[in-house]
Amino acid sequence: MSKKQVSLSNEEVLSCIHACSYCVGIHKEHKQTPIQCTKYSGSQFPIYVNVKTCFTCSEFEWVIEQVRTAPACPSLQKETG
């Protein structure tokens, strides 16, 4: 099955990332590594990671599939309609 390329705004990307079960929070004041993630910390205490790290995680792809109908990602809704 081929995947459609979807263009998302920065806010939409952050909303989708925040839906990930490993994401504890997103702190925009941390410019280089704004995302707190427990997957890469290996414990319940999160570490800060960047957006590219989230894109390499297979969990993020699962989140995109789950939020296609969620209001947090309106651009994804357009692609599936």
MDAnalysis code that builds the backbone (N, CA, C; Angstrom):
import MDAnalysis as mda
import numpy as np

u = mda.Universe.empty(243, n_residues=81, atom_resindex=np.repeat(np.arange(81), 3), trajectory=True)
u.add_TopologyAttr("name", ["N", "CA", "C"] * 81)
u.add_TopologyAttr("resid", np.arange(1, 82))
u.add_TopologyAttr("resname", ["MET", "SER", "LYS", "LYS", "GLN", "VAL", "SER", "LEU", "SER", "ASN", "GLU", "GLU", "VAL", "LEU", "SER", "CYS", "ILE", "HIS", "ALA", "CYS", "SER", "TYR", "CYS", "VAL", "GLY", "ILE", "HIS", "LYS", "GLU", "HIS", "LYS", "GLN", "THR", "PRO", "ILE", "GLN", "CYS", "THR", "LYS", "TYR", "SER", "GLY", "SER", "GLN", "PHE", "PRO", "ILE", "TYR", "VAL", "ASN", "VAL", "LYS", "THR", "CYS", "PHE", "THR", "CYS", "SER", "GLU", "PHE", "GLU", "TRP", "VAL", "ILE", "GLU", "GLN", "VAL", "ARG", "THR", "ALA", "PRO", "ALA", "CYS", "PRO", "SER", "LEU", "GLN", "LYS", "GLU", "THR", "GLY"])
u.atoms.positions = np.array([
    [0.840, -1.169, 0.000],
    [0.000, 0.000, 0.000],
    [0.894, 1.243, 0.000],
    [0.671, 2.156, -0.917],
    [1.465, 3.369, -0.968],
    [0.906, 4.407, -0.003],
    [1.820, 5.206, 0.555],
    [1.418, 6.241, 1.503],
    [1.322, 7.563, 0.776],
    [0.283, 8.336, 1.100],
    [0.153, 9.673, 0.540],
    [1.040, 10.624, 1.315],
    [1.647, 11.563, 0.609],
    [2.430, 12.577, 1.275],
    [1.469, 13.660, 1.752],
    [1.572, 13.997, 3.022],
    [0.678, 14.971, 3.627],
    [1.496, 16.148, 4.115],
    [1.041, 17.340, 3.816],
    [1.710, 18.543, 4.282],
    [1.012, 19.033, 5.545],
    [1.776, 19.172, 6.617],
    [1.231, 19.610, 7.889],
    [1.916, 20.884, 8.352],
    [1.184, 21.720, 9.062],
    [1.795, 22.891, 9.681],
    [2.576, 22.441, 10.907],
    [3.427, 23.315, 11.421],
    [4.191, 22.980, 12.627],
    [3.270, 22.634, 13.786],
    [2.200, 23.374, 13.942],
    [1.260, 23.125, 15.037],
    [0.578, 21.771, 14.877],
    [0.245, 21.399, 13.660],
    [-0.389, 20.098, 13.422],
    [0.580, 18.954, 13.717],
    [1.843, 19.131, 13.332],
    [2.841, 18.105, 13.623],
    [2.978, 17.935, 15.130],
    [3.069, 19.049, 15.848],
    [3.198, 18.975, 17.298],
    [1.963, 18.359, 17.947],
    [0.786, 18.640, 17.413],
    [-0.435, 18.032, 17.944],
    [-0.441, 16.521, 17.749],
    [0.012, 16.087, 16.602],
    [0.078, 14.648, 16.325],
    [1.127, 13.969, 17.196],
    [2.283, 14.607, 17.349],
    [3.329, 14.043, 18.196],
    [2.836, 13.931, 19.637],
    [2.127, 14.944, 20.094],
    [1.637, 14.946, 21.476],
    [0.669, 13.790, 21.721],
    [0.035, 13.283, 20.683],
    [-0.885, 12.157, 20.829],
    [-0.157, 10.830, 21.052],
    [1.145, 10.806, 20.841],
    [1.944, 9.586, 21.027],
    [1.938, 9.175, 22.493],
    [1.832, 7.881, 22.745],
    [1.783, 7.384, 24.127],
    [3.101, 7.591, 24.875],
    [4.196, 7.796, 24.168],
    [5.487, 8.029, 24.807],
    [5.750, 9.508, 25.074],
    [4.969, 10.381, 24.482],
    [5.174, 11.818, 24.636],
    [4.584, 12.289, 25.964],
    [5.436, 12.901, 26.790],
    [5.000, 13.426, 28.078],
    [4.588, 14.885, 27.930],
    [5.253, 15.597, 27.048],
    [4.938, 17.003, 26.840],
    [5.809, 17.615, 25.767],
    [5.387, 18.780, 25.315],
    [6.144, 19.531, 24.313],
    [6.382, 20.914, 24.881],
    [7.636, 21.298, 24.936],
    [8.022, 22.580, 25.517],
    [8.684, 23.425, 24.441],
    [7.947, 24.379, 23.911],
    [8.424, 25.169, 22.782],
    [9.624, 26.046, 23.127],
    [9.845, 26.295, 24.419],
    [11.005, 27.105, 24.792],
    [12.320, 26.344, 24.591],
    [12.250, 25.031, 24.481],
    [13.421, 24.206, 24.151],
    [13.471, 24.096, 22.623],
    [14.162, 24.989, 21.981],
    [14.127, 25.086, 20.512],
    [14.651, 23.836, 19.803],
    [15.770, 23.272, 20.258],
    [16.380, 22.143, 19.568],
    [15.719, 20.813, 19.911],
    [15.316, 20.654, 21.161],
    [14.741, 19.382, 21.622],
    [13.498, 19.661, 22.467],
    [12.385, 19.975, 21.837],
    [11.191, 20.390, 22.588],
    [10.318, 19.263, 23.142],
    [10.572, 18.019, 22.749],
    [9.636, 16.935, 23.055],
    [10.182, 16.061, 24.181],
    [9.368, 15.858, 25.212],
    [9.738, 14.966, 26.302],
    [9.214, 13.575, 25.971],
    [10.128, 12.606, 25.900],
    [9.786, 11.264, 25.456],
    [10.295, 10.214, 26.440],
    [9.430, 9.253, 26.780],
    [9.858, 8.176, 27.678],
    [10.399, 6.965, 26.913],
    [10.098, 6.841, 25.632],
    [10.583, 5.677, 24.868],
    [12.099, 5.645, 24.825],
    [12.704, 6.774, 24.517],
    [14.151, 6.815, 24.365],
    [14.887, 6.972, 25.683],
    [14.171, 7.296, 26.763],
    [14.831, 7.381, 28.066],
    [14.968, 6.001, 28.692],
    [14.066, 5.079, 28.329],
    [14.113, 3.736, 28.890],
    [13.573, 3.658, 30.303],
    [12.931, 4.729, 30.763],
    [12.353, 4.732, 32.104],
    [11.104, 5.603, 32.107],
    [10.530, 5.776, 33.285],
    [9.343, 6.629, 33.383],
    [9.690, 8.108, 33.333],
    [10.982, 8.424, 33.445],
    [11.430, 9.808, 33.402],
    [11.819, 10.170, 31.974],
    [11.157, 11.146, 31.387],
    [11.401, 11.464, 29.975],
    [12.715, 12.201, 29.746],
    [13.178, 12.108, 28.509],
    [14.297, 12.927, 28.064],
    [13.776, 13.828, 26.948],
    [14.513, 14.897, 26.670],
    [14.129, 15.795, 25.590],
    [14.693, 15.266, 24.272],
    [13.832, 15.194, 23.262],
    [14.244, 14.771, 21.925],
    [13.751, 15.794, 20.901],
    [14.284, 15.700, 19.682],
    [13.842, 16.614, 18.629],
    [12.766, 15.947, 17.756],
    [12.215, 16.705, 16.849],
    [11.130, 16.220, 15.993],
    [11.617, 15.094, 15.079],
    [12.842, 15.183, 14.589],
    [13.372, 14.122, 13.722],
    [13.389, 12.787, 14.447],
    [13.690, 12.804, 15.736],
    [13.677, 11.571, 16.522],
    [12.273, 10.981, 16.542],
    [11.264, 11.819, 16.683],
    [9.881, 11.336, 16.663],
    [9.535, 10.717, 15.314],
    [10.020, 11.296, 14.234],
    [9.733, 10.745, 12.912],
    [10.398, 9.389, 12.688],
    [11.487, 9.106, 13.402],
    [12.148, 7.810, 13.242],
    [11.495, 6.719, 14.083],
    [10.622, 7.109, 14.987],
    [9.962, 6.155, 15.878],
    [8.760, 5.531, 15.176],
    [8.665, 4.224, 15.216],
    [7.522, 3.565, 14.571],
    [6.213, 3.904, 15.261],
    [6.277, 4.306, 16.526],
    [5.073, 4.703, 17.262],
    [4.427, 5.925, 16.600],
    [5.235, 6.826, 16.078],
    [4.693, 8.037, 15.459],
    [3.832, 7.687, 14.256],
    [4.248, 6.727, 13.460],
    [3.438, 6.312, 12.307],
    [2.102, 5.741, 12.768],
    [2.109, 4.982, 13.841],
    [0.874, 4.442, 14.394],
    [-0.032, 5.573, 14.856],
    [0.566, 6.590, 15.483],
    [-0.216, 7.735, 15.951],
    [-0.874, 8.438, 14.774],
    [-0.143, 8.629, 13.682],
    [-0.714, 9.283, 12.498],
    [-1.940, 8.518, 12.019],
    [-1.863, 7.203, 11.995],
    [-3.020, 6.399, 11.579],
    [-4.196, 6.579, 12.538],
    [-3.908, 6.671, 13.832],
    [-4.962, 6.778, 14.837],
    [-5.634, 8.147, 14.838],
    [-4.894, 9.200, 14.489],
    [-5.449, 10.551, 14.591],
    [-5.973, 11.091, 13.266],
    [-6.074, 10.272, 12.262],
    [-6.565, 10.748, 10.962],
    [-7.953, 11.379, 11.068],
    [-8.751, 10.947, 11.986],
    [-10.088, 11.504, 12.144],
    [-10.188, 12.448, 13.333],
    [-9.073, 12.682, 14.038],
    [-9.091, 13.551, 15.213],
    [-9.007, 15.016, 14.808],
    [-9.667, 15.894, 15.545],
    [-9.608, 17.319, 15.235],
    [-8.211, 17.909, 15.396],
    [-7.311, 17.213, 16.079],
    [-5.954, 17.730, 16.272],
    [-5.164, 17.779, 14.975],
    [-5.580, 17.019, 13.969],
    [-4.845, 16.960, 12.704],
    [-5.785, 17.197, 11.523],
    [-6.259, 18.423, 11.338],
    [-7.215, 18.676, 10.261],
    [-6.690, 18.396, 8.867],
    [-5.405, 18.541, 8.614],
    [-4.883, 18.255, 7.280],
    [-4.979, 16.786, 6.963],
    [-4.834, 15.939, 7.960],
    [-4.956, 14.516, 7.741],
    [-6.407, 14.142, 7.449],
    [-7.344, 14.858, 8.047],
    [-8.756, 14.594, 7.770],
    [-9.045, 14.831, 6.301],
    [-8.484, 15.867, 5.713],
    [-8.718, 16.184, 4.309],
    [-8.240, 15.062, 3.401],
    [-7.106, 14.449, 3.768],
    [-6.516, 13.422, 2.924],
    [-7.363, 12.148, 2.910],
    [-8.078, 11.858, 3.997],
    [-8.819, 10.615, 4.069],
    [-10.259, 10.759, 3.589],
    [-10.739, 12.003, 3.450],
    [-12.131, 12.240, 3.078],
    [-12.360, 12.037, 1.678],
])
